Amino acid sequence: MTDAEDRKPQSDEARSGFLPPIGVAAPAEPDSSTTSEFAVPEGLAVSRTGTESEATSEFAVPDGLDVAPPHPAESEGSAFNRPSTYSAKRPPPAFTPPNGVPAVSLTRDVPWQDRMRTMLRMPVTERPAPEPIQRHDDSGPAVPRVLDLTLRIGELLLAGGEGAEDVEAAMFAVCRSYGLDRCEPNVTFTLLAISYQPSLVDDPVTASRTVRRRSPDYTRLAAVYQLVDDLSDPETHVSLEEAYRRLAEIRRNRHPYSGWTLTAASGLLAGSASVLVGGGFLVFVAAAVGAMLGDRLAWLCAGRGLPEFYQFTVAATPPAAIGVALTVAHVDVKASAVITGGLFALLPGRALVAGVQDGLTGFYITASARLLEVLYFFVGIVAGVLTVLYFGVQLGANLNPDAALGGDPRPVLQIVASMALSLAFAVLLQQERSTVLMATLNGGIAWVVYGALHVTGDISPVAATAVAAGVVGLFGQLLARYRFASALPYTTAAIGPLLPGSATYFGLLGIAQNEVTDGLASLTKAVALAMAIAIGVNLGSEISRIFLRIGSPEKRRAAKRTRGF
């Protein structure tokens, strides 16, 4: 095959299918036999423009029509830059829903927690302008250092027991205070991460930090909140180096209470709890001694490096052993009250409340991890108490499940005991001395509400507990907003009198005495009471935020989903 035969036919080689009849001479072929239907017929004269290209677009401007020259093209820049034709005083109309989109404006006289939480719950496109920048030069601090400071602050808050949403709000406030408004924090149970993207055309900067150890120290927590508040204040200029220095001082600060003070507070908590369930002076002393022995054993296990699960197991044995010993010795005391008082000092109330709160605010992974931690602690307590109760039953100890609930109501003594319990709880949480009094009063109010509803009003204990916990959450949030601080010091210690210590003990006793049905019923009641406490505290906090003046009515808009999809 030759090259002429193999090559692709050109357009001038195409032939028409309409051949002339036989006997009719075909017209002479020009250089190209194929013509366009838009070709000018022969004999029609058309004026020539003299330009190089004869074809024109249908969108071409006719001759004689003057058109204003177009605006010069903008130089390529960030997608977040405003166009040159944009005017803030006269913004162009935008596509909006029929009723319009209300402008979001956050007032500046409310705490930074509420402003940051509001922006975190907003879509990214609706967030307001950045906060005032905490810097003194035009360049500002380096982005990696700001992110590192943010992660360190979030680590202290998360290790101190703060909820995931509050930790994200604090991290968001720190970033925005240094001008990093396009940042996204992410908090889980053990990992903190934050990402900052300068623009759509720049690479994002991401950093993370792992939280490996948790220790409830509300004095340190309050200091961190004060630092974040100073960073968010437009009138207080805190440089990055100053923020690092203050953060280092917060880390180095010693706890306000010594180890033996914490042990004494643990004994006071257990003794006060035993009085709440019907114990007398001897029961108070026995429960206090058992709790202090358990606390010392837990300190010993912690020093040897044992995990917290075994620490809870060991700490639960002395109060149960003392209660069983008093029963075997036929001492006229309520052993059930002694064991119940010891359980009050071990139940992880704050971890439970934080877990449920994270679940209610949408942090389901963190909530699952917190609740799993509570479950492990609870299993450790169950293992320690059940072991002692089993051997006590084998030794012939006659433990009456109804002994701790007998007796006439003693409202005045129980109110004093509830306040003492909250006081001891506040000391165990290493709270500032200025917050201990308010937490103590809040705990007394919680017990008064619970007693008025359950004892006087004969309302279900679960409903009464939920209402009392709601009052605790409401007052705690109001006190925190008045002090511009965290709400944990005012709520955690106050829920101490509401913890389901007696229901937990009765459930364990029923299982030890082979009354599995009654035992599981009591444990189910304990779980219901714990959930009522957690939901009540969270609901009280949310109710308090509803009445806070933050901005427009849509300031705390949430995703509307009334179905499971």
Backbone torsions as a table, in degrees:
resi	resn	phi	psi	omega
1	MET	NA	130.4	-177.7
2	THR	-82.8	170.7	178.2
3	ASP	-66.8	-33.8	179.9
4	ALA	-68.2	-32.9	179.1
5	GLU	-79.0	-27.1	-173.4
6	ASP	-87.5	-22.5	-175.1
7	ARG	-73.4	159.4	-179.1
8	LYS	-71.7	135.7	179.4
9	PRO	-63.2	138.6	177.3
10	GLN	-86.7	170.1	-175.8
11	SER	-65.7	-32.2	-178.5
12	ASP	-75.7	-6.5	176.7
13	GLU	-92.7	-8.3	179.6
14	ALA	-71.5	143.0	-178.1
15	ARG	-117.3	150.0	179.1
16	SER	-80.2	149.2	178.1
17	GLY	-78.9	-13.5	-179.3
18	PHE	-93.5	85.0	-179.6
19	LEU	-83.1	148.7	179.3
20	PRO	-67.0	151.9	178.7
21	PRO	-62.6	165.9	180.0
22	ILE	-68.2	132.3	179.6
23	GLY	97.9	-11.9	177.9
24	VAL	-98.6	126.7	-177.6
25	ALA	-73.7	133.6	177.3
26	ALA	-75.6	144.2	177.4
27	PRO	-65.9	153.6	179.6
28	ALA	-64.5	137.1	-178.7
29	GLU	-83.1	132.6	173.3
30	PRO	-75.7	-170.4	178.6
31	ASP	-58.2	-38.2	178.0
32	SER	-127.0	117.7	-176.9
33	SER	-76.2	-15.5	-177.6
34	THR	-99.6	127.4	179.1
35	THR	-123.0	157.7	179.2
36	SER	-84.6	150.2	176.8
37	GLU	-67.8	-14.7	177.7
38	PHE	-94.3	7.9	-179.7
39	ALA	-71.2	149.4	-179.5
40	VAL	-74.5	126.8	178.3
41	PRO	-60.4	156.2	178.4
42	GLU	-69.3	138.6	179.1
43	GLY	93.8	-9.3	178.2
44	LEU	-97.2	118.9	-178.6
45	ALA	-87.8	132.6	178.0
46	VAL	-125.6	132.1	179.9
47	SER	-68.2	143.2	180.0
48	ARG	-98.6	140.0	-179.3
49	THR	-84.3	-19.0	179.4
50	GLY	86.9	0.0	178.8
51	THR	-84.8	170.1	-177.5
52	GLU	-72.9	-37.9	-178.9
53	SER	-106.6	126.4	-178.5
54	GLU	-86.1	-24.9	-177.1
55	ALA	-78.1	139.1	178.0
56	THR	-127.3	155.1	180.0
57	SER	-85.1	149.7	176.6
58	GLU	-68.5	-14.3	177.9
59	PHE	-93.6	7.1	-179.5
60	ALA	-69.7	147.4	179.9
61	VAL	-75.8	128.4	178.9
62	PRO	-62.5	157.6	178.3
63	ASP	-67.1	139.7	178.0
64	GLY	91.9	-5.9	179.7
65	LEU	-101.2	120.6	-179.4
66	ASP	-89.0	133.2	178.8
67	VAL	-125.5	137.0	179.5
68	ALA	-64.3	142.0	-179.8
69	PRO	-65.9	143.9	-179.4
70	PRO	-68.8	160.6	177.3
71	HIS	-67.5	145.9	177.8
72	PRO	-63.8	144.0	-178.7
73	ALA	-65.0	140.2	178.9
74	GLU	-75.8	147.6	176.5
75	SER	-70.5	147.2	-178.0
76	GLU	-67.4	131.2	-179.7
77	GLY	-150.0	-156.5	-177.9
78	SER	-74.9	150.1	177.5
79	ALA	-70.9	-14.2	-179.1
80	PHE	-91.2	-5.7	177.8
81	ASN	-75.0	144.4	177.5
82	ARG	-74.8	144.5	175.1
83	PRO	-63.4	157.8	-178.6
84	SER	-68.4	-22.8	180.0
85	THR	-88.4	1.1	-177.3
86	TYR	-83.1	137.9	177.2
87	SER	-127.6	126.4	-179.0
88	ALA	-68.8	-30.9	179.8
89	LYS	-75.7	-33.7	179.2
90	ARG	-127.3	75.3	-178.3
91	PRO	-70.7	150.4	179.3
92	PRO	-71.5	154.3	178.0
93	PRO	-65.7	143.2	-178.9
94	ALA	-120.3	161.1	177.2
95	PHE	-74.6	117.0	-177.9
96	THR	-129.7	162.0	174.2
97	PRO	-62.7	168.8	-176.5
98	PRO	-56.4	-39.0	-179.0
99	ASN	-88.1	-2.7	179.6
100	GLY	85.0	161.4	176.7
101	VAL	-105.4	118.4	-177.8
102	PRO	-67.0	140.9	177.9
103	ALA	-71.1	135.6	-179.2
104	VAL	-96.1	120.7	177.3
105	SER	-134.7	121.2	-178.4
106	LEU	-95.9	129.5	178.4
107	THR	-71.9	153.0	-173.7
108	ARG	-96.3	-1.4	-177.3
109	ASP	-99.3	17.9	176.2
110	VAL	-111.4	159.3	-178.4
111	PRO	-60.9	152.8	-178.9
112	TRP	-64.1	-27.2	-179.8
113	GLN	-58.3	-44.6	-177.2
114	ASP	-71.7	-37.1	178.8
115	ARG	-67.4	-43.1	-179.4
116	MET	-69.9	-39.1	178.0
117	ARG	-64.2	-36.2	177.7
118	THR	-62.3	-44.8	-179.0
119	MET	-70.7	-32.6	177.6
120	LEU	-66.2	-31.7	-179.8
121	ARG	-85.8	-1.8	177.4
122	MET	-90.2	155.8	166.2
123	PRO	-63.5	152.9	-175.6
124	VAL	-60.9	-35.0	-176.6
125	THR	-73.4	-13.9	-177.0
126	GLU	-105.9	3.5	-179.3
127	ARG	-70.0	142.2	-178.6
128	PRO	-73.0	-175.3	-176.5
129	ALA	-65.0	160.3	-179.2
130	PRO	-63.1	157.9	175.7
131	GLU	-71.7	165.1	174.6
132	PRO	-59.2	140.3	-173.2
133	ILE	-86.1	131.9	178.2
134	GLN	-88.8	74.3	177.2
135	ARG	-152.9	160.1	-173.0
136	HIS	-114.8	-8.1	177.9
137	ASP	-122.9	175.1	-176.9
138	ASP	-76.1	-30.8	-176.6
139	SER	-76.9	-37.1	-179.2
140	GLY	79.4	172.8	-178.7
141	PRO	-74.5	165.2	178.7
142	ALA	-70.4	140.4	-177.1
143	VAL	-61.6	-44.7	179.2
144	PRO	-59.6	-34.7	179.9
145	ARG	-70.8	-37.6	176.6
146	VAL	-63.5	-43.3	178.6
147	LEU	-64.7	-37.0	178.0
148	ASP	-65.7	-42.5	176.2
149	LEU	-62.1	-40.4	179.1
150	THR	-62.6	-43.0	-179.8
151	LEU	-67.0	-37.7	179.5
152	ARG	-66.6	-38.6	176.8
153	ILE	-66.9	-43.9	177.2
154	GLY	-62.9	-33.5	178.5
155	GLU	-63.6	-44.4	179.0
156	LEU	-63.9	-39.2	-179.6
157	LEU	-68.2	-44.3	-179.0
158	LEU	-68.1	-38.7	177.4
159	ALA	-68.3	-25.5	178.3
160	GLY	-81.8	-2.1	177.1
161	GLY	101.1	9.0	-179.1
162	GLU	-71.5	151.2	178.4
163	GLY	-68.7	158.1	-175.8
164	ALA	-63.6	-39.1	-178.5
165	GLU	-67.8	-38.8	178.3
166	ASP	-68.3	-34.9	176.4
167	VAL	-65.5	-43.6	177.8
168	GLU	-63.5	-38.8	178.3
169	ALA	-62.4	-41.8	178.7
170	ALA	-65.6	-42.9	178.5
171	MET	-64.1	-39.7	178.0
172	PHE	-64.5	-38.1	179.5
173	ALA	-66.3	-40.4	180.0
174	VAL	-64.4	-44.8	-179.4
175	CYS	-63.4	-45.2	-178.1
176	ARG	-68.5	-29.0	179.0
177	SER	-67.9	-23.7	176.1
178	TYR	-102.7	15.0	172.9
179	GLY	91.2	1.2	179.2
180	LEU	-91.7	81.5	-175.1
181	ASP	-84.8	-22.1	-179.9
182	ARG	-96.4	61.1	179.7
183	CYS	-122.7	153.0	-179.4
184	GLU	-133.0	106.8	175.3
185	PRO	-82.1	154.6	179.0
186	ASN	-142.2	122.9	-175.1
187	VAL	-122.6	127.4	169.2
188	THR	-121.0	-170.8	-173.1
189	PHE	-66.4	-37.0	-178.1
190	THR	-124.6	-2.3	-174.9
191	LEU	-131.3	133.8	173.1
192	LEU	-117.7	134.5	179.0
193	ALA	-139.2	151.7	177.6
194	ILE	-147.4	141.0	-178.1
195	SER	-129.0	135.5	178.3
196	TYR	-128.1	127.7	178.6
197	GLN	-119.1	111.4	-177.8
198	PRO	-59.2	-40.6	180.0
199	SER	-160.2	176.9	179.8
200	LEU	-70.9	-17.4	-178.5
201	VAL	-102.6	-3.8	179.5
202	ASP	-104.5	154.8	179.2
203	ASP	-74.9	139.6	178.0
204	PRO	-72.8	154.4	175.9
205	VAL	-111.3	123.6	-175.3
206	THR	-126.5	138.9	177.0
207	ALA	-140.5	156.2	-178.6
208	SER	-145.4	162.7	-180.0
209	ARG	-152.3	143.0	-176.6
210	THR	-105.9	135.8	176.8
211	VAL	-100.5	112.0	-175.7
212	ARG	-105.5	-19.1	-175.8
213	ARG	-136.8	138.2	-179.0
214	ARG	-122.5	136.5	177.9
215	SER	-148.2	117.4	-179.4
216	PRO	-71.7	109.0	177.2
217	ASP	-135.5	96.1	-174.8
218	TYR	-77.1	-16.7	171.8
219	THR	-67.3	-44.9	175.6
220	ARG	-64.8	-37.7	178.9
221	LEU	-61.8	-42.4	178.6
222	ALA	-65.1	-37.2	178.0
223	ALA	-65.7	-38.9	177.3
224	VAL	-65.2	-41.2	177.5
225	TYR	-62.2	-37.6	178.5
226	GLN	-66.5	-36.9	177.3
227	LEU	-64.7	-45.5	179.2
228	VAL	-64.7	-36.0	178.0
229	ASP	-64.9	-39.6	177.4
230	ASP	-67.8	-36.9	177.8
231	LEU	-66.7	-33.5	-178.0
232	SER	-85.1	-9.2	-178.6
233	ASP	-80.9	121.7	-179.0
234	PRO	-67.4	-19.9	-179.1
235	GLU	-90.1	-9.3	-180.0
236	THR	-111.7	113.6	-177.6
237	HIS	-97.5	111.6	179.5
238	VAL	-116.0	116.9	179.0
239	SER	-73.4	167.8	-179.3
240	LEU	-66.1	-38.5	178.7
241	GLU	-66.3	-39.2	177.7
242	GLU	-65.8	-38.8	177.6
243	ALA	-63.9	-41.0	176.7
244	TYR	-63.5	-40.0	-179.8
245	ARG	-64.0	-44.4	179.1
246	ARG	-66.3	-36.6	178.0
247	LEU	-65.6	-37.6	176.7
248	ALA	-65.8	-38.1	176.5
249	GLU	-64.9	-38.0	178.2
250	ILE	-63.5	-39.9	179.7
251	ARG	-67.8	-35.4	-176.5
252	ARG	-82.1	-14.6	-176.6
253	ASN	-61.4	138.6	177.5
254	ARG	-79.5	157.9	177.3
255	HIS	-66.0	145.7	-178.0
256	PRO	-71.0	-17.3	-178.1
257	TYR	-125.3	143.1	-178.9
258	SER	-77.8	172.8	-179.7
259	GLY	-64.7	-40.6	179.6
260	TRP	-70.7	-29.3	174.2
261	THR	-65.4	-39.7	176.9
262	LEU	-65.5	-36.8	177.3
263	THR	-64.7	-43.1	177.0
264	ALA	-63.8	-37.9	177.4
265	ALA	-65.4	-36.1	176.4
266	SER	-63.4	-40.4	176.1
267	GLY	-65.0	-40.5	177.9
268	LEU	-64.2	-38.0	179.0
269	LEU	-63.8	-46.6	-179.3
270	ALA	-66.2	-41.8	178.6
271	GLY	-64.0	-42.0	179.1
272	SER	-65.2	-38.7	178.4
273	ALA	-64.9	-36.5	177.8
274	SER	-66.3	-32.6	176.2
275	VAL	-69.2	-35.2	179.1
276	LEU	-61.9	-30.5	-178.1
277	VAL	-100.0	17.5	171.1
278	GLY	108.0	8.2	-178.8
279	GLY	-81.3	162.6	176.9
280	GLY	-107.3	-158.1	-176.2
281	PHE	-67.2	-44.4	179.6
282	LEU	-63.1	-39.6	176.2
283	VAL	-63.9	-39.7	177.9
284	PHE	-58.1	-47.8	-178.6
285	VAL	-65.1	-44.0	-178.7
286	ALA	-63.8	-43.6	179.2
287	ALA	-65.9	-38.3	179.4
288	ALA	-66.0	-43.0	179.3
289	VAL	-64.5	-43.0	178.5
290	GLY	-62.3	-41.8	179.9
291	ALA	-67.3	-38.3	179.2
292	MET	-68.1	-38.9	175.2
293	LEU	-62.9	-42.6	177.5
294	GLY	-63.1	-37.5	179.3
295	ASP	-66.2	-41.6	178.1
296	ARG	-65.1	-39.5	177.0
297	LEU	-65.1	-37.4	177.3
298	ALA	-65.3	-40.3	175.1
299	TRP	-59.8	-40.9	179.5
300	LEU	-64.4	-43.1	178.4
301	CYS	-65.6	-38.5	178.2
302	ALA	-64.9	-38.1	177.2
303	GLY	-66.1	-26.5	177.9
304	ARG	-88.0	0.0	175.8
305	GLY	84.7	16.0	178.8
306	LEU	-74.4	145.0	177.8
307	PRO	-62.4	164.6	-176.3
308	GLU	-65.6	-27.2	178.5
309	PHE	-58.0	-46.1	-180.0
310	TYR	-73.1	-29.1	175.9
311	GLN	-63.0	-43.5	177.5
312	PHE	-66.3	-37.5	179.2
313	THR	-63.4	-44.6	-179.7
314	VAL	-69.2	-40.0	-177.5
315	ALA	-68.2	-23.1	-178.6
316	ALA	-81.7	-14.5	-175.3
317	THR	-76.8	-40.9	-176.6
318	PRO	-61.5	-46.5	178.4
319	PRO	-61.0	-41.1	178.1
320	ALA	-65.5	-38.6	179.7
321	ALA	-66.2	-39.3	178.6
322	ILE	-66.5	-42.0	177.9
323	GLY	-62.0	-43.0	178.4
324	VAL	-66.5	-39.9	-179.8
325	ALA	-63.9	-40.5	177.8
326	LEU	-65.5	-35.2	178.4
327	THR	-69.8	-42.7	178.8
328	VAL	-65.2	-35.4	178.6
329	ALA	-78.9	1.2	178.4
330	HIS	57.8	39.7	174.3
331	VAL	-82.5	136.9	-175.5
332	ASP	-78.7	73.8	176.3
333	VAL	-137.2	163.8	177.3
334	LYS	-91.0	96.3	-178.4
335	ALA	-63.3	-31.4	179.2
336	SER	-62.6	-35.5	178.3
337	ALA	-69.4	-34.2	177.9
338	VAL	-64.5	-47.3	-178.9
339	ILE	-67.6	-38.6	179.2
340	THR	-63.9	-41.4	177.4
341	GLY	-61.1	-38.1	176.9
342	GLY	-66.3	-32.9	178.9
343	LEU	-69.3	-32.2	-179.4
344	PHE	-59.3	-34.9	-177.8
345	ALA	-75.4	-9.1	-175.3
346	LEU	-112.3	-22.4	-175.3
347	LEU	-63.7	126.9	-178.3
348	PRO	-79.1	77.5	-176.6
349	GLY	-67.3	-44.9	-176.5
350	ARG	-67.1	-40.2	178.7
351	ALA	-62.0	-36.8	178.2
352	LEU	-66.9	-45.9	179.8
353	VAL	-62.8	-42.2	179.5
354	ALA	-65.2	-38.2	179.0
355	GLY	-64.2	-45.7	178.4
356	VAL	-67.3	-37.6	178.8
357	GLN	-63.7	-41.8	177.1
358	ASP	-63.4	-37.8	177.8
359	GLY	-67.2	-38.7	-179.9
360	LEU	-70.5	-26.8	-179.5
361	THR	-95.2	5.8	173.0
362	GLY	99.8	1.6	178.9
363	PHE	-94.7	77.3	-170.0
364	TYR	-73.8	-34.3	179.2
365	ILE	-66.9	-46.6	178.4
366	THR	-64.7	-39.3	178.6
367	ALA	-63.2	-41.7	178.5
368	SER	-62.9	-41.0	179.6
369	ALA	-66.5	-41.6	179.0
370	ARG	-64.4	-44.6	-179.8
371	LEU	-66.4	-33.3	175.6
372	LEU	-67.4	-36.6	175.1
373	GLU	-63.2	-44.1	176.8
374	VAL	-60.2	-40.0	179.4
375	LEU	-63.0	-42.2	178.5
376	TYR	-63.8	-43.5	178.0
377	PHE	-62.0	-41.9	-179.6
378	PHE	-64.6	-39.9	177.4
379	VAL	-64.3	-37.3	176.0
380	GLY	-62.8	-43.0	177.0
381	ILE	-63.6	-43.0	180.0
382	VAL	-61.2	-42.2	-179.3
383	ALA	-62.3	-43.8	-179.5
384	GLY	-66.7	-45.7	-177.4
385	VAL	-70.7	-41.5	-178.8
386	LEU	-63.4	-37.1	178.6
387	THR	-62.0	-45.1	-179.8
388	VAL	-68.4	-42.6	-179.7
389	LEU	-65.0	-35.8	179.8
390	TYR	-63.7	-47.2	178.7
391	PHE	-67.6	-32.5	176.9
392	GLY	-65.0	-41.5	177.5
393	VAL	-65.5	-37.3	178.1
394	GLN	-66.7	-30.3	178.3
395	LEU	-82.8	-1.4	177.2
396	GLY	93.7	18.3	179.0
397	ALA	-71.5	125.1	-178.8
398	ASN	-94.6	88.2	-178.5
399	LEU	-92.1	113.2	-177.8
400	ASN	-91.0	120.6	-178.7
401	PRO	-64.0	-23.1	-177.4
402	ASP	-92.3	0.9	-173.9
403	ALA	-68.3	-35.6	-175.2
404	ALA	-75.3	-17.3	-176.6
405	LEU	-100.8	-1.8	-178.6
406	GLY	-77.3	169.6	177.6
407	GLY	100.6	160.6	179.6
408	ASP	-78.8	150.6	176.9
409	PRO	-62.7	138.4	177.9
410	ARG	-124.3	79.9	-170.5
411	PRO	-61.2	-44.4	-176.5
412	VAL	-64.9	-47.3	-179.9
413	LEU	-63.9	-38.5	-179.3
414	GLN	-70.9	-34.0	175.9
415	ILE	-65.2	-43.0	177.1
416	VAL	-63.1	-40.4	179.1
417	ALA	-65.4	-38.4	179.0
418	SER	-66.2	-38.2	177.5
419	MET	-68.3	-38.8	176.4
420	ALA	-64.6	-37.4	177.7
421	LEU	-64.1	-44.3	178.2
422	SER	-64.9	-37.3	177.3
423	LEU	-62.0	-46.5	179.1
424	ALA	-64.8	-38.4	178.2
425	PHE	-62.7	-40.3	179.3
426	ALA	-64.5	-37.7	177.0
427	VAL	-67.0	-40.9	178.5
428	LEU	-62.8	-30.1	178.7
429	LEU	-84.9	5.3	177.5
430	GLN	58.3	45.1	179.9
431	GLN	-78.4	159.2	173.5
432	GLU	-66.4	148.3	-178.3
433	ARG	-64.6	-25.6	-179.8
434	SER	-73.0	-18.7	-179.5
435	THR	-101.1	-9.5	-175.8
436	VAL	-66.0	-41.2	-177.2
437	LEU	-64.0	-45.2	-178.5
438	MET	-67.4	-36.9	176.7
439	ALA	-65.4	-36.9	177.9
440	THR	-65.1	-45.1	178.0
441	LEU	-64.2	-38.8	179.2
442	ASN	-64.5	-36.9	175.9
443	GLY	-65.9	-38.7	176.1
444	GLY	-64.5	-39.4	177.6
445	ILE	-64.5	-39.5	178.5
446	ALA	-61.0	-42.0	-179.8
447	TRP	-69.8	-35.3	177.5
448	VAL	-63.3	-43.6	179.1
449	VAL	-64.2	-43.0	179.7
450	TYR	-64.3	-44.8	179.6
451	GLY	-64.8	-39.3	179.9
452	ALA	-65.1	-35.9	-178.4
453	LEU	-82.1	-43.0	-174.0
454	HIS	-86.7	-50.0	-175.7
455	VAL	-77.4	-51.9	-177.2
456	THR	-79.6	-46.3	-176.5
457	GLY	-86.1	-7.0	178.4
458	ASP	56.1	42.3	176.8
459	ILE	-94.2	156.0	179.6
460	SER	-53.5	139.0	-179.8
461	PRO	-63.0	-30.3	178.7
462	VAL	-67.4	-45.6	179.0
463	ALA	-66.0	-41.0	178.7
464	ALA	-63.6	-39.4	178.4
465	THR	-65.4	-40.4	179.9
466	ALA	-63.5	-42.4	179.7
467	VAL	-66.4	-44.2	178.8
468	ALA	-62.4	-41.6	177.2
469	ALA	-65.6	-34.5	175.6
470	GLY	-63.4	-38.7	176.1
471	VAL	-64.1	-40.4	177.8
472	VAL	-61.2	-46.5	179.4
473	GLY	-63.8	-39.2	179.2
474	LEU	-64.7	-50.6	180.0
475	PHE	-65.6	-36.5	179.2
476	GLY	-63.2	-42.8	178.3
477	GLN	-66.6	-40.4	179.4
478	LEU	-65.5	-41.1	177.2
479	LEU	-66.1	-38.5	179.4
480	ALA	-66.3	-39.8	179.5
481	ARG	-70.6	-30.3	176.4
482	TYR	-69.0	-35.4	-179.8
483	ARG	-95.1	-2.0	-177.5
484	PHE	54.0	48.5	-176.6
485	ALA	-137.2	-173.2	178.0
486	SER	-75.9	151.1	179.4
487	ALA	-86.4	-10.2	-177.5
488	LEU	-59.9	-45.3	-179.3
489	PRO	-61.2	-23.4	-177.4
490	TYR	-94.8	-14.0	-176.9
491	THR	-112.0	-38.0	-173.4
492	THR	-63.9	-49.2	-179.1
493	ALA	-69.3	-28.8	-176.4
494	ALA	-73.1	-22.0	179.1
495	ILE	-85.7	0.1	-179.9
496	GLY	-56.6	-46.6	179.5
497	PRO	-64.4	-17.0	-177.6
498	LEU	-92.5	-5.4	-176.7
499	LEU	-63.0	143.7	-174.6
500	PRO	-82.7	63.6	-179.8
501	GLY	-72.6	-43.5	-178.3
502	SER	-68.0	-41.1	178.9
503	ALA	-64.2	-36.0	176.9
504	THR	-65.1	-44.9	-179.7
505	TYR	-63.6	-44.0	-179.0
506	PHE	-63.2	-36.3	176.4
507	GLY	-64.4	-43.1	178.1
508	LEU	-66.8	-38.6	179.1
509	LEU	-65.2	-39.3	178.5
510	GLY	-64.0	-38.7	177.9
511	ILE	-68.1	-39.3	179.5
512	ALA	-66.3	-29.3	-179.9
513	GLN	-95.6	19.0	178.1
514	ASN	63.3	21.4	173.9
515	GLU	-103.6	73.0	-170.7
516	VAL	-66.3	-37.0	-178.1
517	THR	-63.2	-49.1	178.7
518	ASP	-65.2	-37.2	179.5
519	GLY	-64.6	-44.7	178.4
520	LEU	-65.8	-34.0	177.2
521	ALA	-63.8	-41.8	178.8
522	SER	-67.9	-39.2	177.8
523	LEU	-66.2	-36.4	175.8
524	THR	-63.6	-39.6	176.4
525	LYS	-63.8	-39.6	177.9
526	ALA	-62.3	-42.1	178.1
527	VAL	-64.2	-40.1	178.5
528	ALA	-64.2	-40.4	177.6
529	LEU	-65.0	-40.7	179.1
530	ALA	-64.1	-42.6	177.4
531	MET	-65.4	-36.2	177.8
532	ALA	-63.9	-39.0	177.6
533	ILE	-63.2	-48.4	-176.4
534	ALA	-63.9	-47.5	-179.1
535	ILE	-67.2	-37.8	179.0
536	GLY	-63.1	-44.3	179.1
537	VAL	-62.9	-44.7	179.5
538	ASN	-64.9	-40.9	-179.9
539	LEU	-66.0	-40.7	176.6
540	GLY	-61.9	-37.7	177.9
541	SER	-66.8	-41.8	179.9
542	GLU	-67.8	-36.8	178.2
543	ILE	-62.9	-39.6	179.6
544	SER	-64.9	-34.8	-179.1
545	ARG	-73.8	-22.8	179.5
546	ILE	-62.4	-35.8	-175.9
547	PHE	-91.8	1.8	177.4
548	LEU	-79.7	137.0	-178.8
549	ARG	-85.8	100.1	-178.7
550	ILE	-109.2	-41.9	-178.7
551	GLY	-176.7	-132.3	-176.6
552	SER	-74.4	166.6	178.7
553	PRO	-59.1	-25.6	179.1
554	GLU	-92.8	24.9	-172.4
555	LYS	-67.5	-24.4	-178.4
556	ARG	-124.6	46.8	-178.8
557	ARG	-63.3	137.5	178.2
558	ALA	-123.8	165.6	178.5
559	ALA	-68.5	128.2	-179.4
560	LYS	-88.3	115.2	178.3
561	ARG	-146.8	103.6	-179.0
562	THR	-100.3	6.9	177.5
563	ARG	-132.9	173.1	-176.7
564	GLY	-82.7	14.6	179.8
565	PHE	-137.5	NA	NA
